[in-house]
Amino acid sequence: MTRAHLLVEHIPGRYTFHDLLRAYAAERANAEDPAVDRSAALHRLLDHYLHSAHAAALALDPHRDPVTLSPAQPGVRPERPADSAAAFGWFTAEHPVLLAAVSQAPVAGFDTHLWKLAWAMGDFLGRRGHWTDSVRLHSAGLAAARRLGDLRGQAYGHRGLGLAYIHLRRFNDAYAEHAQAVARYQALGDDAGCARTYLNLARSSDHLGRTREALRHAERALELYRRAGRPAGEARALNSVGWYHGQLGRYEEGLAFCGRALALLEELGDRYAQAYTLDSLGFAHHHLGDHPAAIAAYQRALELNKDLRDRRFEADTLVDLADAHEAAGQPDAARELLGRAAEIFDELGHAKADTIRARIADPATIR
């Protein structure tokens, strides 16, 4: 079929129809195949991608809040990535197909598939910095959950949309979405869902310059995670409480909370949250003047982020590490690290790249 130009192997092992052939195949299917057969085939296709994406999402972050899936249709064979690297590779290869599946789901009446696909794809899109895709995806998922009257789907949709808005610097919108999510999790009696959303409310508040309020949200999250018996969430909340103490200039308190968080996260094997916590520890050490400890913490965070393929956080950590090297009197190392950060921000299409390059170009900023 490839020799006859009916299929194109656009990347190794991945095939696609020529555009005209795809249009013709769709036309003939609509004309010749009964509607019930077309719906059943689409159901199997969406089941395959939802169950595969769900497995890949949990391989990326086993400590995510779970969603429950209905059994796949007979004959469906989902893929099961063995680890985080395999899951990331699967999402990268299937990214355009997953977005196409999401566009088909509401037209065909598969709203449950739609909002759960949004859940499954959210982490991957975040790590790659695809925030515009994330807004579109979670907006569609939220609309689907509303059509279904599904409070859990609505809660996740508001939360996912709010997180995307944080990264797009739409902080008031982010705060409003997370407040909506909290209300729905409260209606469900879901302490863990509320706690996770309070952590995002804290982030929104901090970006709006309301750091004391952010600390209160983080402390509420810690209380709820403990009540829910969720140690992974408790550890993440401990890190957030420590981070906001640091933002308020209470660096010793920050070290204490984040140190407890890191010990628990290492015990649980939560590498993703370990990276964030090491970044918090680096911040506290830096502001206490312990530059070797700050560099060591940031370097460990950087290694984890590279392994986890979180490009946005990798770039942010490179900037933090550069700051620590500059404070330690190592300007050449700082410049090299800032250059690497700018390259990643360029790759992500992030405006921060220009700020970093301007800093590198100004000799007065790095000495």
N, C-alpha and C positions, 0 to 999 in steps of 0.2 A: 504493500500500500504506500510505503514511503517512496519507493522507486517510481510508482505511478503518480506521485505528488497528491495522493488522496489524504495522507497524513504527513505531519511535519514533526520530527523529533527535535523540539525546540530547546530542550536540555537533555542530557543523557538519561535515557530510561523514561522520559516523559513525552507524550505524544498529544498533538492537537489536530483537529480538522482544519483544512483550509476554510476561510470565512464563508465562501460561497457554498461549499459542500455542507458546512454546518447548517446554514440557512435552509438548504434544500432538504436535509435530513429532518429538520424540525417541521418543515412544511409537510413532508410525506407522513411523518408520524401523526401529526394532527389530522391529516386527511384519512389515514388508513387504520390507525390503532384506536380501539375503543377508549373512551375517556377513563373507564375504570382501570384498564391496563396501564395507561400512562400515569395515573395517580399512584398505582401500586409500585411502578418502577421508580417514580420520584420518591416515594416513601422509603424504599430500600436504599436509594442513593443518600437521602438525608440521614437515615439511620446510620449508614456507614460512616459518614463524615462526623456526625454528632458523637457517636460512641468512640471513634478514633480520636477526635479532638479532646474529648473528656479524658481519655486515658493519657494523652500527651500533656494535657494541662496538669494532671496530678503528678506526672513524671517531672515536670518543670518545678512544681511546688507542692509536695505532698501534704503541706499544712494548710492549704486553702480551705475555705468553707465549702463543704461538699454540696452538690446538687444531685437529686435522684433521677435516674433515667428509666424510662419504660424499656422492657426487653426489645432488642432489635428484631426486625422481621425475619422470618425463616430465610436462610440463604445468605444473610448478611454476615460478612467476615471482617470485623473491625481490625484495624492495625493497633498493635500494642507496643509503642516504643519502649525499649528496655531501660533507658535512663534519660537524664536531662539533655545530654548532647543529642541523642537520637530523636527525642521529642522536638528539640529546637530545629533539627534538620527537617523533620516531617512538616512542622508548621511553615518553615521557610519555603519548602517545595510546594505545599498545598495552599499557601496564602491566597493567591488569586482565585483558586477553585472554591475555597471556603467563602470568600466574599461573594462569589457568584451564587453559591448555594443559599446564602443569606438573602440575596435579592429575589430568589425564586420562592422561598418559603412562604412569605405572606400572600403572594399571588395564588398559591396552590392551597392555602388554608392550613399550613403547618406552623402555626404561631408558637407552639411549645418548643419545637425544634429551633425556632429563630432565637428566642431569648436565651435558651440554653447554649446555643452556639456562641452567642455573645459572651456568656460566662466563660466558655472554654477558651475563646480566643483572646480575652482581655489581657491576660498576663503577657502573652507573646507580643501583642501589639505594643504594650507598654515598654517591654525590654528593647524593642527595636525603635521606639520613638515614633510610631505611626499614630500620632494623636488625632489627626483629622479622620483617619479611618476609624479610630476608636469612637469618636463622637458620632459618626454616621451609624456605626454598628450598634452602639448602646441606645441611640435614639430609636432605631428600628426595633431593637429588643424591648425597649420600654413600651413602645406603641403596641407591640404584640402582646405583652403581658397585660396591658390595659384592656385590649380586646377580649382577653381570656378572663379578666377579673382576677388574675393571679397576683396576690400580694407579694409573694416571695420574688417572683419575676420582676415586679415593679420596684421592689426594694433594691434588688441587684442592679436594675437598669439605672435608677437614680444614682446609686453609688458609683457605678462604672462611668457614667456620664460626668459626675462630679470630679472623679479622679482625672479624667481627660482634660476637663476645664482647668484644673490646677496646673497641669503642664503647659496648657495654652495661655496661662497667666490671666484667666478669666475668674478671678478669685471670688468675687461676689456671686457669680453664677455657680461656682463650685460649692460655696457654703450653702446656697439655697437647695441645690440638688441633694447634698448630704443630709440636710435637715429633713427633707422629704423622705429619704431612705430611713432615717432613724424612726420617724413616725410609723412607717410600715413595719419595720422590725419590732417595734413596741407592740403594734397590733397583733403580730404573730406570737408575741411572748418569747422572742429569740434573743436571749442575752448576748450570745456570741456575735450575731449579726449586728446588734446595736453597738457592741464594743468595737468591732472592726470599723464601723462607720464613724464612731466618735474619734478614732484615730485620724480619719480623714478630715473630720470637722476641725480637729486640732491643727492640722496642716493648713487648712483654709484660713483659720483664725490667725495663725502665725504670719502668713503671707499678707494678711490685711493689717498687720501691725498690732494685733491683739494677743500678745504672747502670754499674758497671765490667763486669759480665757483659754488659750491653747493648752496650757498646763492643766487647767480644770477639766477639759475634755479628755486629756490623756489619763488623768487620775480616775475619771469615771470609767474609761475603757478598762483600766487595770482592775477596778472593783468588779465590773461585769464579767470579765474573763475569769477571774477567780471564782465568782459565783457559778459560772457555767462549767467549771472544772476543765478549762482548756489551757494547759501549760504552755503550748506554743504561742497562743495569743497573749497569755500573761507575760511571757518573755518579751514579745514585741512591744507590749504596752510599757513594761519597765524601761525599755530603751527610749520610748517616746517621752516618758516622764523625765528621764535623765537628760534627754536632749533639750527639753524646754527649760529645765533648771539651768543648763548651760547657756541658753539664749538669754536668760535673765541675769547672767553673770555669776551664777552659783555653781562654779566649776567643780568643786569638791563633791557637792551633792550629785552633780551630773555623773562624775566618775563612779560614785557608789551605786547609783541605780543602773547605769549601763554595765558596770562590772558584774552585777547580779544577773542582768539580762544575758550577757555573753556566756556566763557559766551554764545557765539553763539551756541556751540555744545550742551550745556545744554538746551538752548531754542529749538533747533531742535530735541532733543532726540537722538542724535547720540552717543550712548554709546561706540561703538568701537573706534571712534576717541577721545572720552573723555579720554579713558585709555592711549592712546599715549600722549595726551596733558598733562595729570597729570604727566606722566613720565618726560616730558620735564620740567615742573614746578619743580619737585623734583630735577632734575639735577641743575637747576639755583639756587634754595634755598641752596642746598648742597654746591655749590661752593661760595656762598655768606656767608657761615658759619652759616646759619639759619637751624640747624639740626632738630629741632622739626617740622618746616614747611616742610622740605624735607621728613621726615618720614611720616608725615600725607599725603602728596601728593602721595608718593609711595604706601602707604597702600591702599589708595582709588583706585589707578591704579591696584593694585594686586587683590582687590576684584572684580573689573570689569572684569579683564582677566579671573579669575576663573569662573565667571558667564558666560562669553562668550566662555569659553573652548578653549582659545588660549594658548596652552601649551607652545609654544616657547616663546611668550612674557611674559607669567607668570613666566617662569624660569629667563628670563632676568631681570624682575622687582624684583624678589627675590634677585638677586645679587645686584641690585641697592639699595634695601632696606637694605641689609646687610652692604653695604658700609656706608650708612647713620648712621646705628646703631653703627658701628665701630668708625666712626668719632665723635659720641656723647658719646663715652666711654662706650659702651655696648657690649663687645666682645662675651659674651655668646649668646646673641640674634643674633649677626652676624653669629656665627658658625652654629646655628640651621637653620637659613635662607639659608645659603650656602649649608647645607646638603640637604634641600628640593629642591634647585635648581639643585644640582647634580643628584638627583633621577629622576627629569623630563628630564634632558639632557640625562641620561642613557636610559630612556624610548624612547626618540626620536632618539637614536643612534647617538647623537651629540658629536663630539670630545671635546667640551667644558667641558664635565663632568670630564675628567681627569685633566684639568687645575684647576677646582674648588676643586676637592678632594686634589690635591697637595697643594693648598692654605690652606685648612682646616688642613692638616697634618703638616704644617710648623708653629710652635708657633710664629715665628718672624713676620708673616704676619698679625696676628690678636692679638691685645693686649688690 
